[in-house]
Amino acid sequence: MIRAGIILFFSAVLSGGAFATPKFMDEEYAREFCQLWNKTDKLTEGLSKWSKKTGEKDYRIIRFYRQDCGGPEKAVELHIAPKEGKAVCIYGGKATEEKADFLMFATDENWKSLANGEFGFLGMGIMSKMTFEGSKWEAMNNMGPFKAFLLNLNKVPHTMDCP
């Protein structure tokens, strides 16, 4: 009986069952990335002022996707809300119909490079490795947290299969 349970467990794991590793920038990856955001002081504290500029929404949207795996229809996003003086991720998942505050996309090669901290002089190489839409002024004024965001990309275990 125990042996049968062990066999079923490993069969589920090996066949991609409930314990499957998320694909880079799929919905599960975005959920886990959101949780990691909330454990990263450089993001929660460093973007606390930025997170307050929500406009009509109660949060800001950061949307991103991999060019090598489709276009905007494959995007995921984070919703960042001001809570108790911090920038807290309240949603990570499939992109919504709402307008994003920041949209970023790049090739897999460039995402890997950015996630490994290959930013170039003063981080200026970041904008040459990705397409960025949104306020470049805001991004440049928050370069420290923005770098922490990019370095967190590799901290969520994932595969490089396309979502």
Residue frames as a rotation matrix with the C-alpha (Angstrom) as fourth column:
MET 1
0.566 0.824 0.000 0.00
0.824 -0.566 0.000 0.00
0.000 0.000 -1.000 0.00
ILE 2
0.499 -0.464 -0.732 2.77
0.084 -0.815 0.574 2.46
-0.863 -0.348 -0.367 0.91
ARG 3
-0.566 -0.752 0.337 4.72
0.372 0.131 0.919 1.45
-0.735 0.646 0.206 -2.19
ALA 4
-0.104 0.621 0.777 1.69
0.990 -0.008 0.139 2.19
0.092 0.784 -0.614 -4.39
GLY 5
0.815 0.404 -0.415 1.34
0.488 -0.865 0.115 5.63
-0.312 -0.296 -0.903 -2.79
ILE 6
0.043 -0.896 -0.441 4.98
0.028 -0.441 0.897 6.43
-0.999 -0.051 0.006 -3.43
ILE 7
-0.626 -0.238 0.743 4.66
0.685 0.289 0.669 5.33
-0.374 0.927 -0.018 -7.05
LEU 8
0.359 0.840 0.407 1.55
0.925 -0.377 -0.038 7.53
0.121 0.390 -0.913 -7.53
PHE 9
0.682 -0.160 -0.713 3.29
0.241 -0.872 0.426 10.50
-0.690 -0.463 -0.557 -5.93
PHE 10
-0.353 -0.918 -0.178 6.36
0.034 -0.203 0.979 10.27
-0.935 0.340 0.103 -8.18
SER 11
-0.405 0.299 0.864 4.18
0.902 0.284 0.325 9.64
-0.148 0.911 -0.385 -11.23
ALA 12
0.702 0.710 -0.057 2.29
0.703 -0.703 -0.108 12.86
-0.117 0.036 -0.992 -10.54
VAL 13
0.431 -0.623 -0.653 5.51
-0.034 -0.734 0.678 14.81
-0.902 -0.270 -0.338 -10.05
LEU 14
-0.578 -0.763 0.290 7.19
0.219 0.197 0.956 13.43
-0.786 0.615 0.053 -13.16
SER 15
-0.333 0.518 0.788 4.13
0.943 0.173 0.285 13.92
0.011 0.838 -0.546 -15.36
GLY 16
-0.837 -0.038 0.545 3.73
0.142 -0.979 0.149 17.58
0.528 0.202 0.825 -14.42
GLY 17
0.016 0.898 -0.440 1.03
0.816 0.242 0.525 17.14
0.578 -0.367 -0.729 -11.81
ALA 18
0.856 0.514 -0.057 0.29
0.436 -0.659 0.613 19.42
0.277 -0.549 -0.788 -8.87
PHE 19
0.568 -0.706 -0.423 3.97
0.336 -0.270 0.902 19.95
-0.751 -0.654 0.084 -8.12
ALA 20
0.425 -0.396 0.814 5.01
0.892 0.027 -0.452 21.18
0.157 0.918 0.364 -11.58
THR 21
-0.415 -0.652 -0.635 7.56
0.628 -0.710 0.319 23.95
-0.658 -0.266 0.704 -11.79
PRO 22
0.605 0.697 -0.384 6.05
0.204 -0.603 -0.771 27.08
-0.769 0.389 -0.507 -13.33
LYS 23
0.201 -0.474 0.857 7.12
0.971 -0.021 -0.239 28.22
0.131 0.880 0.456 -16.77
PHE 24
-0.699 -0.558 -0.446 8.99
0.608 -0.793 0.040 31.52
-0.376 -0.243 0.894 -16.89
MET 25
-0.888 0.367 -0.276 6.34
-0.388 -0.921 0.024 34.26
-0.245 0.128 0.961 -16.91
ASP 26
-0.505 0.831 -0.234 3.26
0.317 0.431 0.845 32.04
0.803 0.353 -0.481 -16.85
GLU 27
0.314 0.756 0.575 0.37
-0.294 -0.498 0.816 32.70
0.903 -0.425 0.066 -14.46
GLU 28
0.850 -0.044 -0.525 1.74
0.465 0.533 0.707 30.50
0.249 -0.845 0.473 -11.65
TYR 29
-0.219 -0.975 0.027 5.15
0.911 -0.214 -0.352 32.14
0.349 -0.052 0.936 -12.00
ALA 30
-0.357 0.140 0.924 3.48
-0.004 -0.989 0.148 35.57
0.934 0.050 0.353 -11.66
ARG 31
0.757 0.652 0.050 1.64
-0.092 0.031 0.995 34.45
0.647 -0.758 0.083 -8.48
GLU 32
0.590 -0.611 -0.528 4.90
0.807 0.463 0.365 33.24
0.021 -0.642 0.767 -6.94
PHE 33
-0.408 -0.734 0.543 6.73
0.711 -0.629 -0.315 36.37
0.573 0.257 0.779 -8.10
CYS 34
0.205 0.606 0.768 4.05
-0.165 -0.752 0.638 38.47
0.965 -0.258 -0.054 -6.37
GLN 35
0.942 0.114 -0.314 4.71
0.258 0.350 0.901 36.61
0.212 -0.930 0.300 -3.10
LEU 36
0.090 -0.988 -0.124 8.45
0.993 0.099 -0.067 37.16
0.078 -0.117 0.990 -3.53
TRP 37
-0.145 -0.051 0.988 7.83
0.288 -0.958 -0.007 40.88
0.947 0.284 0.154 -4.15
ASN 38
0.677 0.577 0.458 6.23
-0.239 -0.416 0.877 41.15
0.696 -0.703 -0.143 -0.72
LYS 39
0.843 -0.463 -0.275 9.32
0.496 0.468 0.732 39.60
-0.210 -0.752 0.624 0.89
THR 40
-0.062 -0.882 0.467 11.73
0.958 -0.185 -0.221 42.01
0.281 0.433 0.856 -0.84
ASP 41
0.205 0.128 -0.970 12.32
0.703 -0.709 0.055 45.19
-0.681 -0.693 -0.235 1.15
LYS 42
-0.787 -0.560 -0.258 13.91
0.220 -0.645 0.732 46.99
-0.576 0.520 0.631 -1.82
LEU 43
-0.721 0.611 0.326 10.55
0.382 -0.042 0.923 46.66
0.578 0.790 -0.204 -3.56
THR 44
0.175 0.889 -0.424 8.04
0.900 0.030 0.435 47.07
0.399 -0.457 -0.795 -0.73
GLU 45
0.317 -0.128 -0.940 9.87
0.648 -0.694 0.313 49.96
-0.692 -0.708 -0.137 0.91
GLY 46
-0.669 -0.734 -0.117 11.74
0.391 -0.482 0.784 51.33
-0.632 0.479 0.610 -2.10
LEU 47
-0.819 0.421 0.390 8.57
0.315 -0.238 0.919 51.76
0.480 0.875 0.062 -4.17
SER 48
-0.373 0.714 -0.593 6.26
0.864 0.034 -0.502 52.90
-0.338 -0.699 -0.629 -1.37
LYS 49
-0.384 0.201 -0.901 6.07
-0.113 -0.979 -0.170 56.47
-0.916 0.037 0.399 -2.70
TRP 50
-0.901 -0.008 -0.435 5.70
-0.435 0.013 0.901 55.30
-0.001 1.000 -0.016 -6.32
SER 51
-0.802 0.584 -0.125 2.85
0.559 0.808 0.186 52.94
0.210 0.079 -0.974 -5.38
LYS 52
-0.409 0.660 -0.630 0.71
0.480 -0.431 -0.764 55.82
-0.776 -0.615 -0.141 -4.09
LYS 53
-0.592 0.133 -0.795 0.29
-0.588 -0.746 0.313 57.36
-0.551 0.653 0.519 -7.56
THR 54
-0.677 0.336 0.655 -2.59
0.381 0.921 -0.079 55.07
-0.630 0.196 -0.751 -8.48
GLY 55
-0.901 0.428 -0.067 -4.88
-0.311 -0.532 0.787 57.51
0.301 0.731 0.613 -10.25
GLU 56
-0.027 0.994 0.107 -8.44
-0.926 -0.065 0.372 56.18
0.377 -0.089 0.922 -10.40
LYS 57
0.364 0.075 -0.928 -7.35
0.057 0.993 0.103 52.64
0.930 -0.090 0.357 -9.53
ASP 58
0.900 -0.085 0.427 -6.25
-0.435 -0.118 0.893 51.56
-0.025 -0.989 -0.143 -6.07
TYR 59
0.423 -0.773 0.473 -3.06
0.271 0.606 0.748 50.00
-0.865 -0.188 0.466 -7.46
ARG 60
0.152 -0.481 -0.863 -0.41
-0.889 -0.448 0.093 50.25
-0.431 0.754 -0.496 -10.18
ILE 61
0.891 0.217 0.399 0.16
-0.023 0.899 -0.437 47.67
-0.454 0.380 0.806 -12.89
ILE 62
-0.174 -0.937 -0.301 3.47
-0.822 -0.030 0.569 46.25
-0.543 0.347 -0.765 -14.05
ARG 63
0.840 0.494 0.223 2.99
-0.248 0.716 -0.652 44.01
-0.482 0.493 0.724 -17.11
PHE 64
-0.168 -0.946 -0.278 5.67
-0.859 0.002 0.511 41.88
-0.483 0.324 -0.813 -18.76
TYR 65
0.847 0.398 0.352 6.11
-0.188 0.844 -0.502 39.11
-0.497 0.359 0.790 -21.30
ARG 66
-0.203 -0.905 0.374 8.62
0.046 0.373 0.927 37.10
-0.978 0.205 -0.035 -23.31
GLN 67
0.086 0.183 -0.979 8.92
-0.888 -0.432 -0.159 37.98
-0.452 0.883 0.126 -27.01
ASP 68
-0.772 -0.494 -0.399 10.13
-0.625 0.703 0.340 34.47
0.112 0.512 -0.852 -27.80
CYS 69
-0.879 0.473 0.059 6.85
0.421 0.829 -0.369 33.00
-0.223 -0.300 -0.927 -26.54
GLY 70
0.053 0.933 0.357 4.25
0.982 -0.113 0.149 35.17
0.179 0.343 -0.922 -28.21
GLY 71
-0.515 -0.165 0.841 3.14
0.241 -0.970 -0.043 38.73
0.823 0.180 0.539 -27.80
PRO 72
-0.710 0.229 0.667 1.00
-0.620 -0.652 -0.437 40.76
0.334 -0.723 0.604 -25.42
GLU 73
0.358 0.900 -0.248 -1.62
-0.657 0.432 0.618 37.98
0.663 -0.058 0.746 -25.33
LYS 74
0.334 -0.328 -0.884 0.87
0.485 0.864 -0.137 35.98
0.808 -0.383 0.447 -23.23
ALA 75
-0.381 -0.549 0.744 1.58
-0.257 -0.710 -0.656 38.81
0.888 -0.442 0.130 -20.77
VAL 76
0.143 0.352 -0.925 1.37
0.897 0.350 0.272 38.52
0.419 -0.868 -0.266 -17.01
GLU 77
-0.054 -0.139 0.989 1.16
-0.069 -0.987 -0.143 41.36
0.996 -0.076 0.044 -14.55
LEU 78
-0.536 -0.115 -0.836 1.51
0.825 0.139 -0.548 42.47
0.179 -0.984 0.020 -10.97
HIS 79
0.424 0.633 0.647 -0.84
0.253 -0.769 0.587 44.85
0.870 -0.085 -0.486 -9.18
ILE 80
-0.531 -0.711 -0.460 1.03
0.728 -0.106 -0.677 46.94
0.433 -0.695 0.574 -6.62
ALA 81
0.483 0.801 0.353 -0.98
0.371 -0.553 0.746 48.80
0.793 -0.230 -0.564 -3.97
PRO 82
-0.498 -0.596 0.630 0.03
-0.349 -0.528 -0.774 51.18
0.794 -0.605 0.055 -1.19
LYS 83
0.635 0.657 -0.407 -0.63
0.115 0.441 0.890 49.43
0.764 -0.612 0.204 2.13
GLU 84
0.918 -0.206 -0.338 0.65
0.345 -0.002 0.939 50.48
-0.195 -0.978 0.069 5.54
GLY 85
0.612 -0.675 -0.412 3.41
-0.532 -0.736 0.418 52.60
-0.585 -0.036 -0.810 4.02
LYS 86
-0.449 -0.768 0.458 4.64
-0.136 0.565 0.814 49.89
-0.883 0.303 -0.358 1.66
ALA 87
-0.135 0.318 -0.938 4.25
-0.991 -0.038 0.129 48.90
0.005 0.947 0.321 -1.99
VAL 88
-0.397 0.087 0.914 2.47
-0.383 0.889 -0.251 45.55
-0.834 -0.450 -0.319 -1.68
CYS 89
-0.846 0.135 -0.515 1.78
-0.443 0.360 0.821 43.10
0.296 0.923 -0.245 -4.49
ILE 90
-0.347 0.820 0.455 -1.92
-0.634 0.153 -0.758 42.23
-0.692 -0.551 0.467 -4.30
TYR 91
0.788 0.570 0.232 -2.20
-0.198 0.592 -0.781 40.29
-0.583 0.570 0.579 -7.58
GLY 92
-0.450 -0.829 -0.332 0.11
-0.697 0.094 0.711 38.32
-0.558 0.551 -0.620 -9.81
GLY 93
-0.097 0.460 0.883 -1.32
0.339 0.849 -0.405 36.53
-0.936 0.260 -0.238 -12.81
LYS 94
-0.191 0.126 0.973 -2.70
0.978 0.106 0.178 36.82
-0.081 0.986 -0.144 -16.33
ALA 95
-0.977 -0.198 -0.076 -2.75
0.185 -0.970 0.155 40.33
-0.104 0.138 0.985 -17.77
THR 96
-0.114 0.971 -0.209 -6.05
0.622 -0.094 -0.777 42.17
-0.775 -0.219 -0.593 -17.49
GLU 97
0.261 0.321 0.910 -7.69
0.933 -0.326 -0.153 44.59
0.247 0.889 -0.385 -19.90
GLU 98
0.865 0.090 -0.494 -6.59
0.313 -0.866 0.390 47.58
-0.393 -0.491 -0.777 -17.80
LYS 99
0.711 -0.656 0.256 -3.89
-0.112 -0.464 -0.879 49.97
0.695 0.596 -0.403 -19.00
ALA 100
0.508 -0.630 -0.587 -0.53
0.852 0.470 0.232 49.11
0.129 -0.618 0.775 -17.46
ASP 101
0.888 -0.320 -0.331 1.67
-0.149 -0.880 0.450 51.71
-0.436 -0.350 -0.829 -15.79
PHE 102
-0.169 -0.956 -0.241 4.74
-0.833 0.008 0.553 49.85
-0.526 0.295 -0.798 -17.02
LEU 103
0.944 0.304 0.125 4.96
-0.183 0.802 -0.569 47.34
-0.274 0.515 0.812 -19.87
MET 104
-0.025 -0.996 -0.080 8.20
-0.864 -0.019 0.502 45.44
-0.502 0.082 -0.861 -20.42
PHE 105
0.911 0.209 0.355 9.10
-0.046 0.908 -0.417 42.80
-0.410 0.364 0.837 -22.95
ALA 106
0.070 -0.955 -0.289 12.31
-0.942 -0.158 0.295 41.26
-0.327 0.252 -0.911 -24.19
THR 107
0.264 -0.124 -0.956 13.82
-0.519 0.817 -0.250 38.18
0.813 0.563 0.152 -25.76
ASP 108
0.956 0.048 -0.288 14.58
0.179 0.684 0.708 35.24
0.232 -0.728 0.645 -23.49
GLU 109
0.113 -0.993 -0.040 18.29
0.832 0.117 -0.542 35.93
0.543 0.028 0.839 -23.92
ASN 110
-0.416 -0.264 0.870 17.86
-0.049 -0.949 -0.311 39.50
0.908 -0.172 0.382 -22.68
TRP 111
0.667 0.649 0.366 15.54
-0.457 -0.032 0.889 38.53
0.589 -0.760 0.276 -19.80
LYS 112
0.751 -0.445 -0.488 18.20
0.604 0.762 0.235 36.04
0.267 -0.471 0.841 -18.65
SER 113
-0.254 -0.898 0.360 20.91
0.649 -0.434 -0.624 38.69
0.717 0.075 0.693 -18.90
LEU 114
-0.116 0.298 0.948 18.86
-0.439 -0.871 0.220 41.20
0.891 -0.390 0.231 -16.89
ALA 115
0.862 0.507 0.012 17.90
-0.261 0.422 0.868 38.61
0.435 -0.751 0.496 -14.27
ASN 116
0.495 -0.775 -0.392 21.62
0.820 0.566 -0.083 37.83
0.287 -0.280 0.916 -13.86
GLY 117
0.614 -0.193 -0.766 22.36
0.424 -0.737 0.526 41.48
-0.666 -0.648 -0.370 -13.08
GLU 118
-0.433 -0.757 0.489 24.02
0.837 -0.136 0.530 42.34
-0.334 0.639 0.693 -16.38
PHE 119
0.538 0.771 -0.339 22.79
0.671 -0.636 -0.381 45.93
-0.510 -0.023 -0.860 -16.35
GLY 120
0.160 -0.550 0.820 25.76
0.782 -0.436 -0.445 47.84
0.602 0.713 0.360 -17.74
PHE 121
-0.791 -0.605 0.088 27.05
0.463 -0.687 -0.559 51.23
0.399 -0.402 0.824 -16.58
LEU 122
-0.909 0.406 0.095 24.74
-0.357 -0.642 -0.678 52.71
-0.214 -0.650 0.729 -13.92
GLY 123
-0.385 0.802 0.457 22.00
0.314 0.579 -0.752 50.39
-0.868 -0.146 -0.475 -15.11
MET 124
-0.160 0.329 -0.931 21.63
-0.710 -0.693 -0.123 52.23
-0.685 0.641 0.345 -18.40
GLY 125
-0.896 -0.252 -0.366 21.91
-0.440 0.622 0.648 48.93
0.065 0.741 -0.668 -20.32
ILE 126
-0.607 0.734 0.306 18.54
0.241 0.537 -0.809 47.88
-0.758 -0.417 -0.502 -18.92
MET 127
0.264 0.808 -0.527 16.60
-0.292 -0.454 -0.842 49.96
-0.919 0.376 0.116 -21.41
SER 128
-0.184 -0.367 -0.912 18.67
-0.977 -0.030 0.209 48.66
-0.104 0.930 -0.353 -24.33
LYS 129
-0.975 -0.223 0.001 17.91
-0.223 0.974 0.039 45.02
-0.010 0.038 -0.999 -23.43
MET 130
-0.489 0.869 0.077 14.15
0.769 0.471 -0.432 45.40
-0.412 -0.152 -0.898 -23.20
THR 131
-0.520 0.486 0.702 11.32
0.248 -0.701 0.669 47.35
0.817 0.522 0.243 -24.67
PHE 132
-0.651 0.244 -0.719 9.88
0.710 -0.139 -0.690 49.52
-0.268 -0.960 -0.083 -21.94
GLU 133
-0.335 0.621 0.708 6.63
0.307 -0.639 0.705 51.48
0.891 0.454 0.023 -22.13
GLY 134
0.617 0.483 -0.622 5.66
0.767 -0.190 0.613 53.83
0.178 -0.855 -0.487 -19.35
SER 135
0.949 -0.240 0.205 7.29
-0.271 -0.953 0.138 56.74
0.162 -0.187 -0.969 -17.59
LYS 136
0.365 -0.904 -0.223 11.03
0.542 0.401 -0.738 56.39
0.757 0.149 0.637 -18.12
TRP 137
-0.165 -0.356 0.920 11.44
-0.478 -0.787 -0.390 59.25
0.863 -0.504 -0.040 -15.63
GLU 138
0.611 0.459 0.645 9.69
-0.785 0.246 0.568 57.19
0.102 -0.854 0.511 -12.92
ALA 139
0.927 -0.290 -0.236 11.74
0.264 0.955 -0.135 54.13
0.265 0.062 0.962 -13.81
MET 140
0.061 -0.970 0.234 15.03
0.320 -0.203 -0.926 56.04
0.946 0.131 0.298 -13.67
ASN 141
-0.085 -0.032 0.996 14.08
-0.751 -0.655 -0.085 57.64
0.655 -0.755 0.032 -10.34
ASN 142
0.601 0.338 0.724 13.45
-0.738 0.584 0.339 54.13
-0.308 -0.738 0.600 -8.97
MET 143
0.255 -0.563 -0.786 16.45
-0.720 0.432 -0.543 52.39
0.646 0.705 -0.295 -10.50
GLY 144
-0.708 -0.549 0.444 17.43
-0.701 0.474 -0.533 50.58
0.082 -0.689 -0.720 -7.25
PRO 145
-0.143 0.729 0.670 14.03
-0.460 0.550 -0.697 48.91
-0.876 -0.408 0.256 -6.81
PHE 146
0.670 0.378 -0.638 13.79
-0.728 0.171 -0.663 48.34
-0.142 0.910 0.390 -10.57
LYS 147
-0.246 -0.835 -0.493 17.08
-0.777 0.474 -0.415 46.40
0.580 0.280 -0.765 -10.45
ALA 148
-0.723 0.040 0.689 15.74
-0.539 0.592 -0.600 44.39
-0.432 -0.805 -0.407 -7.46
PHE 149
0.409 0.913 -0.015 12.66
-0.634 0.272 -0.724 43.56
-0.657 0.306 0.689 -9.55
LEU 150
0.512 -0.257 -0.819 14.87
-0.759 0.312 -0.572 42.24
0.403 0.915 -0.035 -12.37
LEU 151
-0.600 -0.800 0.026 17.14
-0.699 0.508 -0.504 40.26
0.390 -0.320 -0.864 -10.02
ASN 152
-0.337 0.569 0.750 14.06
-0.631 0.455 -0.629 38.61
-0.699 -0.685 0.206 -8.50
LEU 153
0.363 0.525 -0.770 13.17
-0.930 0.258 -0.262 37.12
0.061 0.811 0.582 -11.91
ASN 154
-0.179 -0.528 -0.830 15.59
-0.444 0.797 -0.411 34.24
0.878 0.295 -0.377 -11.31
LYS 155
-0.816 -0.213 0.538 14.57
-0.573 0.173 -0.801 33.70
0.078 -0.962 -0.263 -7.69
VAL 156
0.274 0.901 0.338 11.27
-0.778 0.414 -0.472 32.02
-0.565 -0.133 0.814 -8.57
PRO 157
-0.609 -0.497 0.618 12.08
-0.072 0.811 0.581 28.46
-0.790 0.309 -0.530 -9.70
HIS 158
0.479 0.762 -0.435 10.93
-0.521 -0.152 -0.840 28.02
-0.706 0.629 0.325 -13.30
THR 159
-0.027 -0.424 0.905 11.47
0.707 0.632 0.317 26.28
-0.707 0.648 0.282 -16.59
MET 160
-0.617 -0.240 -0.750 12.15
-0.285 -0.820 0.497 28.11
-0.734 0.520 0.437 -19.84
ASP 161
-0.602 0.542 0.586 9.30
0.788 0.522 0.326 26.36
-0.129 0.659 -0.741 -21.65
CYS 162
-0.868 0.365 0.338 6.88
-0.185 -0.867 0.463 28.78
0.462 0.339 0.820 -23.26
PRO 163
-0.719 0.669 0.189 3.66
-0.205 0.056 -0.977 29.36
-0.664 -0.741 0.096 -21.32
